[in-house]
Amino acid sequence: MNESPYVESFIKNDHLGFSVVYNFEGVVNRYFPDFILKLKNGEHLIIETKGQDRDRDKTKRAFLDEWLQSGESAGRVWEMELGRLF
């Protein structure tokens, strides 16, 4: 991210308060994505790194996608990316 010509800035989502509420197996939880990037073209990326893609992670992405489409994203252009570590 530091060297990318497309990234204007980024921040680790640690104690920022940015979260997405989701429901998994009847229990309401909060999801805190790993990073938030601002691209030079004005778009924002929500980055999550994972070692495995479990049902809970798929549910989180579905709720995040719903949030992105809902208008709660403050009129910004957002995308989500899932990075897998191998």
Buried (B, 14 or more C-beta within 10 A) or exposed (E): EEEEEEBEEBEEBEEEEBEBEBEBEEEEBEBBBEBBBBBEEEBBBBBBEEEEEEEEBEBBBEBBEEBBEEEEEEEEEBEBEBEEEE
